[in-house]
Amino acid sequence: FFMDVAPVTNKEFGKFVRATYYETEAEKFGWSFVLSSFLPNAENLHEAEVDPEAEDWVAVDGAYWRNPEGPGTSYKYRENHPVVHVSHRDAAEYCTWVGKRLPGEREWEAAARGGNVGPKNRTLYVWGDDQTTDAAKEYANLWGDGDFPWDNKAEDGWRATSPVKTFKPNLFGLYDMTGNVWEWQRGGKHKKRIVRGGSYVDSLDGSFNHAATLGVRATLHGTTTTGNVGFRCVKSPKRKEEYHWVYDNEGSGTAELVLEDEQGNRKQRQTQQNQQPQPIDLYEDDDEFDEEVIHDPTQPRPDETRKRVLAVKPRTVRSDEL
């Protein structure tokens, strides 16, 4: 499969919205979750509703991808940041529009590990097994050593989302496979959609929120929209299915031209004349009006006895996640 090197950005998602007049689910619902320490007005913290399972996330009226922290805020100057406040459906609709799809969970983890999937070379993080902030800040946008949710020391240079491709990529050249934003995955149930990768609110050791390892995983309701969940797209390759022509029942009275695949399955039959096969030069054209060629008109011409026809190779889309 092919995977986008980075999460979908605000700029890319904006093109989709302008082209299709798409309305995200956060816009339809009229609110979305914002981290309490990012609220532009502190009075909202005492008045707004919070997520009962995550009390640091506040439901802010008017928050959506264009206004990430609510009315009065803007995604401008953050066009190259990952788009947030998108639901699982919003992400899937964008992927369909660009001719791609959301990644499967096994696909995502294989890409995130960058080839280090064996028992001897598996690592805890993209950069190895070092659990220090100094090592992590080169590769991932995480919370750092400060106390969550009010003290972000920004050791990696960012308090919230960061522009894509800011940090070093993994061995496959993929960016932000750990940290920055959670990424929606294909599959799961509507009430338990899968997200992978962790986000800027997570820690290295799991002392608060999630431990941002390569195996980190969470489930969210499919309609959940927050300021730390985004997505990226993948695309299945088109593989050729090889065919070749063979002659069936060559020793019997009837010769048939059969289309056979690599596994020996017969795909098509073309009945030939009841006659002995004649050798044909495939690279020499036979002129029908060549006077020097003499043959019995009551017998089939040699070039009509057995013709080889180029088979069209059908293309199929295959993936472990389909």
N, C-alpha and C positions, 0 to 999 in steps of 0.2 A: 504494500500500500504506500501511497505518498502522503506525507503529513506537512502541514504548514509549518514553517520554521519558527513562527511566533504566534501568540494569540491574536485574534481579530481586534483591530484597534477602533477607536471612536471614529476616525476618518473613514475607514472601510465600512463600518456599520452605517455611517451617515449616508454613504452612497446608496446603500441598499434601501434605506428608509425613503430617500428622495425619489428613487426610481420606482418604488412600489407603493408609496404612501402607507407603509406599514406602521401599525400602532402596536407598541409593545404592551405586554400584559401589565407592567407597572403603570403605564399611562391609563389603561382601562380601569385598573383598580383605584388609581388616584394616589397611591403611596408606595413606598419601598423602604427597606431597612437601611439605616445609616449608623455607623459606629458612633457611640455617644460622645466621644472626645472630638469628633469632627463636626458637631452641630454648630452652625454659624451663630445661633442664638441659644444661650445657656438656659433661658426660660423654658425652651421646648423640652428639656430633659425631664422636668417635673410634670409637664402636662401630657406628653405623648405616651402612647402605649409601647411596651417593650415585648420582645420575644420571650415567652416564659421559659424556653430552653436555652436562651442566650441573652441574659439580662443587659448585656452591654450594647445590644443592637436595638435601636429605637425606630419605630414606625413613623416616618416623616411624610406628611402630606405634600404632594407635588414633587417628590424625589423620583427621578428616572434618569435614563442614560445621558440626557442633555443637561440636567440639573443634578449632578451626583450627590450633593449634600442638601438638596431641596431648593425652593425658590430663592433667587438671589445669587445662586452659584451657577457655574457654567463649565462645560467641558472644553471650552476654548483654552488654548495653551496646553491642553492635554489631548490633542488629537492623535498623538502617537502612543498614548496609554491604552491598555486593554479596555474594551468596552465593558461596562458593568451594569448592574440593574437589569439584566436580561434573564428571562426564564428559560427553561429547557426548550419550550416550544419556540421562543424567539430565536434561540441559537439554531435549532433545526431548520427553521424557515430560512434563515440567512444561508446556511450551508446548501440547502436545496437551490436557492437562487443562484449561487455561484457554481452549481453543478458538482457539489461535493456532499459530504455528510459528516456527522459527528463521529469521533473515533470510538471504537470498541475498547473496553477496559483492558483486554489483553494486548491490543495493538498499542494503546497508550503506554502501558508499562514497558513493553518491549522497546519502544522508542525512547522512553525516559532513561532506561538503563544503558542505552548506547552500546549494546553488545555485551555488556558485563552481566550475563545471565547465568553463567556456570557456577558450580559450587565453590570454585576456588577464586573467582574474580568478582563475585557479587559485592557491591559496596552499599553502605548505608545511605550515603548521599551522592549527589551528582559528582562532587569533588573528591570523594573518598570516604573515609571513616572519621575524619577529624571533626570533633564537635565544638570547636572554638568559633567564636564570632568572627575572628580575623580571617579564618579560612572561608566561612560561609559568605561573607560580605562581597566576595569576588564573583560569586555565582548565583546568589539568590537574594530576593527582596523579602526579608523577614523582619519580625518586630525587634529583635536584638536583645540586649541585656536589661532594658528598662522595664518598669512595672506596667503591666497591661491593665487598663486601657489608656492611662493618662500620661505615662512617661515613656515616650519613644525617643531614644537618643539618636536615632537615624545614623547608626554606624555605617550603613550601606549607602547613605546619602538621601534616603527617601522615608517619609513618614507614612505615606499611603501608596497608591499604585505608582509604578515607575514606567517610563517609556519602554516599549519592547526593544530587545536587543541591547539593553543597557549593560547587562551582566554577561559573563562569559558563557558560551554555549556548551552543551555536553558533547560527547564523542561523535554523535551523529550530526552536529551542527544545529541542534534545536535549542531555542532560547526559552527561558522561564518555565522549564519543566518542573521546577520546584520554586514555590513562592510566587509573589506578585498577586495572582488571582487563582482561585479554584477554577477548574475547567470541567464543564459538563461533558458527560460520556453518553454514548449510545446505550440503550437498553435500560434495564431496571423497570420498576413499576411506577405509575404516576405519583404515588405517594412516597416513593423511595427511589428517586432518581440519583444516579451515582455522580459524584464529583471527585476529581483526583488532583494531586499536585500541591495542595496547601496554598496559603496566601500570605499577604504581608502582616497579618495578625497572628501568625503561628510562630512557635518557638522551635529551637533545635532539639531540646530534650523532652518536650511535652509537659514542661512545668506549668504552662498555661496554654489553653487551646490545644491544637494538635501538634505532634512532633513532625516536623517537615522532612520526613524521610522519603525515599523513593517509593515506598509502599503505602504512604499515607492515603487514606480513603475515607469518605464520608457519604452520607445519603441525605438528600433534601427533598422536600415536596416539589413536584414539577413546576409549580407556579411561584416558587420562592424567587424573589429578586432582592439582591443585597449589593452593597458597595464593594464586595470582594469576590464576586463570582463572574467569570467570563467563559470563554470557550475558544477553541481552534478547530479547524476542519481537516479532514483527510479525504483521500480519493482512492478508490480501488483501481488497480491496473487492469487493462484489457489484455487478456492472454489469447494467443492464437491456438486453435485446436487443429493440429496437423492432420491432413488426409492424403491418401494416395490411391491411384487406380490400380486394381488387380483384376486378372481374368479368372472367373470362376467356372468350374466344370469344363476345363480346357480339353480334357480327354474324352468327354461325352459328346453326344450329338449336338448339343446346344451350348454355345459359348455366351457367357453373360459378363458384362462389364460391371464390376462391383466397387462401390466406394467404401473404403475400410479405414478406420481410425487407428491410432497407435495401439489400442487395446484389442484390435481385431474385430471390433463391432462393425457389422455391415450397415451402411447408411443408405445406399441407393443401388438400384439395379437398372441396367439398360440391356435389353435383349438384342443379341447380335444374330446375324444370319448363320444358318447351319452350314459351316464350311471350315476348311482347314485354315489356320492362321498363316498369314504371309508376313515376312519381315518388311518393315517400312523404315525408310530413312527419315527421321523426324526433322532433319535440318535442310531438306531439299524439297522445294515446291515442285509439284507435278503439274505441268501445263496441260490443261484438258484438251487444247487444240494443237498439241505437238504432233506433227505428222509422222515423226520417226517412231513414235510409240504405237505398237500394233498389239491389239488384244482382241479376244473373241467377244463380240457384243452380247453373246448369250450368257457369258459368265460375268460375275461382278468384277469390277476393276480392282487391281491389287490394293490401291489406296483407299478403297471403300470397305475392305474386309474388316480391318481392325483399326480404329482410330483412338488415339489417346487424347482425352479432353482435360484441360486444366480445371481442377476442382476449385471452387471458391472456398476459401478457408473461413469458416464462420468464427466470429469473435464472441467471446462470452466474458461476463464479469463475474469474478469469483473472489470470495474473501472468507476468512475464517469466521467473521462476525456476521455474515449474511444468514 
